[in-house]
Amino acid sequence: GQNIDQPTEMTATEGAIVQINCTYQTSGFNGLFWYQQHAGEAPTFLSYNVLDGLEEKGRFSSFLSRSKGYSYLLLKELQMKDSASYLCAAELPQAAGNKLTFGGGTRVLVKP
Amino acid sequence: DSGVTQTPKHLITATGQRVTLRCSPRSGDLSVYWYQQSLDQGLQFLIQYYNGEERAKGNILERFSAQQFPDLHSELNLSSLELGDSALYFCASSVEAGGVTEAFFGQGTRLTVV
């Protein structure tokens, strides 16, 4: 089966850094995606990791450790517009239909 | 704009009724995925089609069905609707069925069952 866990909520201050952790247990694994979703809107792609290590994209970075079944999304220099849900998703291999399995999402609230 | 189009944006219907949600994928994308998102819940995978054929099935109820047509648009049919079916239904598309590929999401259809 597949199990993806992430914290439900986090609060941080504008200008600060927040790290959102994601642990996963899947029977197969291609890569790990992070999506941002504002309330009532469509998820939008932030990053993906296939290999172990850190991927940096401007203010957002994502890290993956395949051996530990662990990823995190790092948001730097937080802005008010970063208040949203952040979804961790594991992509299963082709034999399983290449579907994205999502965690429950972490709601991040940025305060002034 | 992701390039994925979903219609209608909002739908209000009564219990017991049947509705059809429509999705047009990005140009060139062969895979279509359907997800359900209830209030304050995560995205639940329902079903995936690739080039007209069902590829993967998730937690899709028997009252729900989907298909992908030759022009690659997809429809999700929800029947015998219950109050608990009220949710946002998202469609996503990607180029391939295999490998690590990014999925692009439509803006969703908000279904309210009263």
Interface residues (C-beta under 8 A of the other chain):
Chain A: N30 G31 F33 Y35 G40 E41 A42 P43 T44 F45 Y48 V50 L87 A89 E91 P93 Q94 A96 G97 N98 K99 L100 T101 F102 G103 G104 G105
Chain B: S2 S31 Y33 Y35 Q41 G42 L43 Q44 F45 Q48 R55 A56 K57 G58 L88 F90 A92 S94 E96 A97 G98 G99 V100 T101 E102 A103 F104 F105 G106 Q107 G108 R110
